[in-house]
Amino acid sequence: MDSLWFREILSKRVKVTLVCGTYSGCLRHVDAATKAIVLDQVEDLENNRKLPGIKMFFGYEIKNLEILDALSTSYPNESATQTTNVNNNKRDKPEDTTPEKSFHEQHFSELEDESLEYILIDQFHQKFGPAIFHIKQQSVIGVAVEGIDICRFGKLCLIQIATNDQIYLFDIFLLGPVAFKNGLKMILEDSDILKVIHDCRLVSDCLYHQYRVGLTNIFDTQVADVLQFSLEAGGLLPSCVSTLAESLVCHLCLPPTKALFLQRSARAVKVNPKVWTCRPLPAGLMQRAGLDVMYLLSLRSALMDKLMVDFTTQVDNYLSMYRNMPCINLGSAENYLMELPYELKELTVIQRLRREDALKNYKVDENGLLVRPCPQSEKIPEMKGRVVNIDDIPELEATDPSGENVLEMQNEDIPLLEPSPDCGEDRCPPLEEVSRSTF
């Protein structure tokens, strides 16, 4: 009976009489196990002063609980509780305009996805310690935050942290700044743990100025997305950055249901950001928070693979550069080992060809930046990106030291040559001697 009654008065202003004082505030959370309550906008009635942040009062120290906008009642007296409920039903109730109701019923729907599992941490004595211990053992984690106007002047309500096998939602609105002193600050500032974040600018501003947390060792997927786009566009830049939903669709082919869910929930949260202060949090809201970090680690891996395409291609070229060269064209390696190889010179041609493709596929704004469409509303023109392959590049003039043109041959067409008796040592030294002479 007590728990049901508490749920009915959530978000209402109450007066709490304790053994050591009297306070008033907006009721935000009730723990059914310990009968502890959490108040926001707290006022010390005995000293007539406002208290910053949120305050938690435990059931054993509460002598009386009174609803300020209804008839007074005692806690945990059941008969008084029933009387209050009956009288309230007879009166004309004002319309309930709490953020939880309007958001959950009018704007939000839950995502039916069994793979999305998370652990909500809103207390210290049960799940907080094991979660911090597990995260501390990771080398890479995903991090996201939720709240009202996230910046140095905003309010941080939730921090989401994803590992390879778990998603944690830390309720900072209830845990308060003590959560950072008890382990979150240590994790976020650990240089041995790579933190993957999508757009860390305002997150860094909020954590530093409000909690003195300096983020270190960050992989920002928004920055990586711009660099990858510029790489495929031959050095040209996009006109704007991508949202997390757009990046997930572009690089991970996120299912349309989840992408649409993120889009709709983002618009709803923008209309009413105070929903992050609702307690208990609606299930759909926690699902959105979990999705924000669920794919960050996979997104980082996909972006790293795309950013390293040219590098891996050049390494493959290096591996076969001398190995498949006929001995008649090898000569003395000392003469040209320090010169820039022909394959690396072709990077300038590759960039020019990519720029030409980008200008054909994208519109250009007044600032000379490429306008890329939203992946959800329009299909992005596929720019697979030209890889450095000498067969796809116009031939440039290249001469060997003797002035004769070196014929390009496909790797599979090059025969394995054996040194002939009439091949002089000065013209075609054994490969072993060439390799020894280079070190």
C-alpha positions as CSV (number, residue, x, y, z in Angstrom):
1,M,0.0,0.0,0.0
2,D,2.8,2.4,0.9
3,S,4.6,1.9,-2.4
4,L,1.5,2.5,-4.5
5,W,0.7,5.6,-2.5
6,F,4.3,6.9,-3.0
7,R,4.0,6.5,-6.8
8,E,0.8,8.6,-6.8
9,I,2.6,11.5,-5.2
10,L,5.7,11.4,-7.3
11,S,6.7,14.9,-8.6
12,K,4.5,16.6,-6.0
13,R,5.9,18.9,-3.3
14,V,6.0,17.3,0.1
15,K,7.0,18.2,3.6
16,V,9.2,15.8,5.5
17,T,9.6,15.9,9.3
18,L,12.7,14.1,10.5
19,V,14.1,13.4,13.9
20,C,16.6,16.2,13.4
21,G,14.7,18.7,11.2
22,T,11.9,19.6,8.8
23,Y,12.4,19.9,5.0
24,S,10.2,20.4,1.9
25,G,10.9,19.5,-1.7
26,C,9.7,17.9,-4.9
27,L,9.5,14.1,-4.5
28,R,11.5,12.4,-7.2
29,H,12.2,8.8,-6.2
30,V,11.1,6.2,-3.7
31,D,13.1,3.1,-2.8
32,A,10.5,0.4,-1.9
33,A,13.2,-1.7,-0.2
34,T,14.6,0.8,2.2
35,K,11.7,3.3,2.1
36,A,14.1,6.0,1.3
37,I,12.9,9.1,-0.6
38,V,14.7,11.5,-2.8
39,L,13.8,15.2,-2.9
40,D,14.7,17.9,-5.4
41,Q,14.5,21.7,-4.8
42,V,15.0,21.1,-1.1
43,E,14.3,23.8,1.5
44,D,15.3,23.7,5.2
45,L,12.1,25.0,6.8
46,E,13.7,25.4,10.3
47,N,16.5,27.6,9.0
48,N,14.6,29.1,6.1
49,R,17.2,28.4,3.5
50,K,17.4,26.5,0.2
51,L,19.7,23.5,-0.2
52,P,21.6,22.8,-3.4
53,G,21.1,19.6,-5.4
54,I,19.0,16.6,-4.3
55,K,18.7,15.1,-0.8
56,M,18.0,11.5,0.3
57,F,16.1,10.7,3.5
58,F,15.8,7.1,4.8
59,G,12.6,5.6,6.1
60,Y,13.9,5.1,9.7
61,E,14.5,8.8,10.2
62,I,11.2,10.0,8.7
63,K,8.6,10.8,11.4
64,N,5.9,12.4,9.2
65,L,5.3,13.0,5.5
66,E,2.8,15.7,4.3
67,I,1.7,16.6,0.8
68,L,1.7,20.4,0.6
69,D,-0.9,20.7,-2.1
70,A,-3.3,18.2,-0.5
71,L,-4.6,17.1,2.9
72,S,-1.8,16.2,5.4
73,T,-1.1,12.6,6.1
74,S,1.3,10.7,8.2
75,Y,3.8,8.2,7.0
76,P,3.8,5.2,7.2
77,N,0.3,5.2,8.9
78,E,-1.9,3.1,6.5
79,S,-5.2,4.5,7.7
80,A,-4.2,8.0,7.2
81,T,-2.9,7.1,3.7
82,Q,-6.3,5.6,2.8
83,T,-8.1,8.7,4.1
84,T,-6.0,11.0,2.0
85,N,-6.6,9.0,-1.1
86,V,-10.4,8.9,-0.6
87,N,-10.6,12.7,0.0
88,N,-8.4,13.4,-3.0
89,N,-10.7,11.3,-5.2
90,K,-13.7,13.4,-4.2
91,R,-12.0,16.6,-5.0
92,D,-11.4,17.9,-8.5
93,K,-7.9,16.8,-9.4
94,P,-5.8,19.3,-11.4
95,E,-4.5,17.9,-14.7
96,D,-1.3,15.9,-14.2
97,T,1.2,17.7,-16.4
98,T,4.4,16.0,-15.1
99,P,7.1,15.4,-17.7
100,E,6.8,11.7,-17.3
101,K,3.2,11.5,-18.3
102,S,3.2,13.9,-21.2
103,F,6.4,12.5,-22.6
104,H,5.6,8.8,-22.2
105,E,2.1,8.9,-23.5
106,Q,2.2,11.5,-26.2
107,H,5.7,11.3,-27.7
108,F,7.4,8.1,-26.7
109,S,7.1,4.4,-27.5
110,E,9.2,1.5,-26.3
111,L,11.5,-0.4,-28.6
112,E,10.9,-4.1,-28.8
113,D,14.4,-5.5,-28.9
114,E,15.5,-8.3,-26.6
115,S,19.1,-7.7,-27.4
116,L,19.1,-4.3,-25.7
117,E,19.8,-5.1,-22.0
118,Y,21.2,-2.7,-19.5
119,I,21.8,-2.3,-15.8
120,L,20.3,0.8,-14.1
121,I,22.4,2.0,-11.2
122,D,20.7,4.5,-8.9
123,Q,22.1,3.3,-5.5
124,F,25.5,2.8,-4.1
125,H,25.1,-0.3,-1.9
126,Q,24.2,-2.9,-4.5
127,K,25.4,-2.5,-8.1
128,F,27.6,0.5,-8.1
129,G,30.8,-1.2,-6.8
130,P,30.7,-4.2,-9.1
131,A,30.0,-2.0,-12.1
132,I,33.0,0.2,-11.4
133,F,35.2,-2.8,-10.9
134,H,34.1,-4.4,-14.2
135,I,34.6,-1.1,-16.2
136,K,38.0,-0.5,-14.7
137,Q,39.2,-3.8,-16.2
138,Q,38.3,-2.7,-19.8
139,S,40.6,-1.2,-22.3
140,V,37.9,0.4,-24.5
141,I,34.5,1.6,-23.4
142,G,31.6,3.7,-24.9
143,V,30.4,6.8,-23.1
144,A,27.4,9.0,-23.5
145,V,25.4,11.3,-21.3
146,E,21.8,12.6,-21.0
147,G,20.4,15.6,-19.2
148,I,19.0,19.1,-19.6
149,D,21.1,21.4,-21.8
150,I,24.4,19.5,-21.3
151,C,27.1,22.1,-20.7
152,R,28.7,23.8,-17.8
153,F,25.4,25.5,-16.9
154,G,23.1,22.5,-17.6
155,K,22.0,19.5,-15.5
156,L,23.6,16.1,-15.9
157,C,21.1,13.3,-15.2
158,L,22.5,10.1,-16.7
159,I,25.9,8.7,-17.7
160,Q,25.8,5.6,-20.0
161,I,28.9,3.3,-20.2
162,A,29.1,0.3,-22.5
163,T,31.6,-2.5,-22.4
164,N,31.9,-5.4,-24.8
165,D,29.3,-7.4,-22.9
166,Q,27.3,-4.9,-20.7
167,I,25.6,-1.5,-20.7
168,Y,25.5,0.5,-17.4
169,L,23.2,3.5,-16.8
170,F,24.4,5.6,-13.9
171,D,21.6,7.8,-12.6
172,I,23.6,10.9,-11.6
173,F,20.3,12.7,-10.8
174,L,19.9,10.4,-7.8
175,L,23.5,9.4,-7.1
176,G,24.8,13.0,-7.2
177,P,28.4,14.2,-7.4
178,V,29.5,11.4,-5.0
179,A,29.3,9.0,-7.9
180,F,32.4,10.6,-9.4
181,K,34.3,10.5,-6.2
182,N,33.5,6.8,-5.8
183,G,34.9,5.7,-9.1
184,L,33.5,7.4,-12.2
185,K,36.1,10.2,-12.1
186,M,38.9,7.6,-11.9
187,I,37.5,5.8,-15.0
188,L,36.9,8.9,-17.1
189,E,40.4,10.2,-16.4
190,D,42.2,6.9,-16.8
191,S,44.6,7.2,-19.7
192,D,44.8,3.4,-20.1
193,I,41.0,3.2,-20.9
194,L,40.0,4.4,-24.4
195,K,36.7,6.2,-24.2
196,V,34.6,6.2,-27.4
197,I,32.2,9.3,-27.5
198,H,30.1,10.8,-30.3
199,D,30.8,14.6,-30.0
200,C,32.7,15.1,-26.8
201,R,32.6,18.9,-26.8
202,L,29.7,19.7,-24.5
203,V,30.3,16.5,-22.5
204,S,33.8,17.6,-21.7
205,D,32.6,21.1,-20.8
206,C,30.0,19.8,-18.4
207,L,32.2,17.2,-16.6
208,Y,35.1,19.6,-16.2
209,H,33.3,22.7,-14.9
210,Q,30.7,20.9,-12.7
211,Y,32.6,17.8,-11.5
212,R,36.2,18.7,-12.1
213,V,36.6,15.6,-14.4
214,G,39.1,16.0,-17.2
215,L,38.4,13.4,-20.0
216,T,41.5,11.7,-21.4
217,N,42.2,9.2,-24.1
218,I,39.1,9.9,-26.2
219,F,38.1,8.5,-29.6
220,D,35.4,10.9,-31.0
221,T,33.3,9.1,-33.7
222,Q,32.0,12.4,-35.0
223,V,35.6,13.6,-35.7
224,A,36.4,10.2,-37.3
225,D,33.3,10.4,-39.5
226,V,34.4,13.8,-40.9
227,L,38.0,12.6,-41.5
228,Q,36.7,9.4,-43.2
229,F,34.4,11.5,-45.5
230,S,37.3,13.9,-46.3
231,L,39.5,10.9,-47.1
232,E,37.0,9.5,-49.6
233,A,36.3,13.0,-51.1
234,G,40.0,13.7,-51.8
235,G,40.4,16.2,-49.1
236,L,37.1,18.0,-49.4
237,L,35.1,18.6,-46.3
238,P,31.3,18.1,-45.6
239,S,29.1,21.1,-44.7
240,C,28.1,19.7,-41.4
241,V,28.8,16.9,-38.9
242,S,26.7,13.8,-38.6
243,T,24.5,12.8,-35.7
244,L,25.0,9.5,-34.0
245,A,21.9,8.0,-35.7
246,E,23.2,9.1,-39.1
247,S,26.7,7.7,-38.4
248,L,25.2,4.4,-37.3
249,V,23.1,4.1,-40.5
250,C,26.0,5.1,-42.7
251,H,28.8,3.0,-41.2
252,L,27.0,0.1,-39.5
253,C,23.8,-0.1,-41.5
254,L,21.7,0.2,-38.4
255,P,18.2,-1.4,-38.8
256,P,15.6,1.2,-39.8
257,T,13.5,0.5,-36.7
258,K,16.3,1.5,-34.4
259,A,17.3,4.5,-36.5
260,L,13.7,5.7,-36.5
261,F,13.4,5.1,-32.8
262,L,16.5,7.2,-32.1
263,Q,15.3,10.0,-34.4
264,R,11.8,10.2,-32.9
265,S,13.0,10.0,-29.3
266,A,15.6,12.7,-30.0
267,R,12.9,15.1,-31.3
268,A,10.7,14.3,-28.3
269,V,13.5,14.9,-25.8
270,K,14.3,18.2,-27.6
271,V,10.7,19.3,-27.1
272,N,10.7,18.4,-23.4
273,P,14.2,17.9,-22.0
274,K,13.0,17.8,-18.4
275,V,11.9,14.2,-19.0
276,W,15.3,13.2,-17.9
277,T,14.4,14.3,-14.3
278,C,11.4,11.9,-14.2
279,R,11.8,9.2,-11.6
280,P,11.3,6.3,-12.2
281,L,12.6,6.8,-15.7
282,P,10.2,5.5,-18.4
283,A,11.3,2.3,-20.0
284,G,11.4,3.9,-23.5
285,L,13.7,6.6,-22.2
286,M,16.2,4.1,-20.7
287,Q,16.1,2.2,-24.0
288,R,17.1,5.4,-25.9
289,A,19.9,5.9,-23.4
290,G,21.1,2.4,-23.9
291,L,21.0,2.7,-27.7
292,D,23.2,5.8,-27.5
293,V,26.2,3.6,-26.3
294,M,25.3,0.2,-27.5
295,Y,27.0,0.5,-30.9
296,L,29.8,3.0,-30.1
297,L,32.5,0.3,-29.9
298,S,31.4,-1.3,-33.2
299,L,31.2,2.2,-34.8
300,R,34.8,2.9,-33.8
301,S,36.0,-0.4,-35.3
302,A,34.2,0.4,-38.6
303,L,35.6,3.9,-38.8
304,M,39.1,2.7,-38.0
305,D,38.9,0.1,-40.9
306,K,37.8,2.8,-43.3
307,L,40.4,5.3,-42.2
308,M,43.2,2.7,-42.6
309,V,42.2,1.6,-46.2
310,D,45.0,3.6,-47.9
311,F,47.6,2.6,-45.4
312,T,46.9,-1.1,-45.7
313,T,46.8,-0.8,-49.4
314,Q,50.2,0.8,-49.5
315,V,51.6,-1.8,-47.1
316,D,50.4,-4.5,-49.5
317,N,52.1,-2.7,-52.4
318,Y,55.3,-2.5,-50.4
319,L,55.2,-6.3,-49.7
320,S,55.1,-7.1,-53.4
321,M,57.2,-4.2,-54.7
322,Y,60.6,-6.0,-54.8
323,R,59.4,-9.5,-54.3
324,N,57.7,-9.7,-57.7
325,M,60.2,-7.6,-59.6
326,P,62.3,-9.3,-62.3
327,C,65.9,-9.4,-61.4
328,I,66.8,-7.7,-64.6
329,N,65.0,-4.6,-63.3
330,L,66.1,-4.8,-59.7
331,G,69.6,-3.5,-60.0
332,S,71.2,-2.2,-56.9
333,A,68.6,-1.4,-54.3
334,E,70.8,1.1,-52.5
335,N,70.4,3.6,-55.4
336,Y,66.6,4.1,-54.9
337,L,65.6,2.8,-51.5
338,M,65.3,6.3,-50.1
339,E,63.4,7.7,-53.1
340,L,59.7,8.1,-52.9
341,P,58.3,5.0,-54.6
342,Y,56.1,5.3,-57.7
343,E,53.1,3.8,-55.8
344,L,53.3,6.5,-53.1
345,K,53.6,9.2,-55.7
346,E,50.2,8.1,-57.1
347,L,48.5,9.2,-53.9
348,T,48.2,12.7,-55.5
349,V,46.5,11.2,-58.5
350,I,44.2,9.2,-56.2
351,Q,43.2,12.3,-54.3
352,R,42.4,14.2,-57.6
353,L,40.2,11.4,-58.8
354,R,38.4,11.2,-55.6
355,R,37.7,14.9,-55.6
356,E,36.3,14.6,-59.1
357,D,34.0,11.8,-58.0
358,A,32.9,13.8,-54.9
359,L,32.0,16.9,-56.9
360,K,29.9,14.7,-59.2
361,N,28.0,13.0,-56.4
362,Y,27.5,15.9,-53.9
363,K,26.2,19.4,-54.1
364,V,28.6,22.3,-53.1
365,D,27.4,25.1,-50.8
366,E,28.5,28.7,-50.9
367,N,31.5,27.9,-48.7
368,G,32.8,25.2,-51.0
369,L,31.8,22.4,-48.7
370,L,30.0,19.2,-49.8
371,V,26.3,18.9,-48.8
372,R,25.7,15.3,-47.9
373,P,22.0,14.1,-47.6
374,C,20.5,12.6,-44.5
375,P,20.9,8.8,-44.7
376,Q,17.3,8.2,-43.4
377,S,15.6,10.3,-45.9
378,E,17.7,9.8,-49.0
379,K,20.1,7.2,-50.2
380,I,23.7,8.4,-50.0
381,P,25.6,8.0,-53.3
382,E,28.0,5.3,-52.7
383,M,31.6,6.5,-52.8
384,K,33.6,3.4,-52.2
385,G,36.7,5.4,-52.4
386,R,39.5,4.7,-54.8
387,V,42.2,2.5,-53.3
388,V,45.7,2.9,-54.4
389,N,46.1,0.3,-57.2
390,I,48.5,1.1,-60.0
391,D,46.3,-0.7,-62.5
392,D,43.5,2.0,-62.1
393,I,45.8,5.0,-62.3
394,P,47.0,6.8,-65.5
395,E,50.6,6.0,-66.2
396,L,53.1,8.7,-65.2
397,E,56.5,9.0,-66.7
398,A,59.0,6.9,-64.7
399,T,62.6,6.1,-65.7
400,D,65.1,3.8,-64.3
401,P,68.7,5.0,-63.6
402,S,69.8,3.8,-67.0
403,G,67.1,6.0,-68.8
404,E,65.1,3.0,-70.1
405,N,61.4,2.7,-69.3
406,V,60.5,0.1,-66.8
407,L,57.6,-2.1,-68.0
408,E,54.8,-2.5,-65.5
409,M,53.7,-6.1,-65.1
410,Q,50.8,-7.7,-63.3
411,N,51.9,-9.7,-60.2
412,E,50.4,-12.9,-61.5
413,D,52.2,-12.5,-64.9
414,I,55.7,-12.1,-63.5
415,P,57.7,-15.3,-63.9
416,L,60.0,-16.6,-61.2
417,L,63.4,-16.0,-62.8
418,E,66.5,-18.0,-62.0
419,P,69.9,-16.3,-62.3
420,S,71.5,-17.2,-65.7
421,P,75.2,-18.0,-66.1
422,D,75.7,-15.0,-68.4
423,C,74.1,-12.6,-66.0
424,G,77.0,-10.7,-64.5
425,E,77.3,-10.1,-60.8
426,D,77.5,-6.3,-61.3
427,R,74.2,-6.3,-63.3
428,C,72.1,-8.8,-61.3
429,P,73.4,-9.5,-57.8
430,P,71.8,-12.3,-55.8
431,L,68.8,-11.1,-53.7
432,E,70.4,-12.2,-50.5
433,E,73.4,-9.9,-51.1
434,V,71.1,-7.0,-51.9
435,S,69.1,-7.5,-48.7
436,R,72.3,-7.7,-46.6
437,S,73.7,-4.6,-48.2
438,T,70.7,-2.5,-47.3
439,F,71.1,-3.0,-43.5
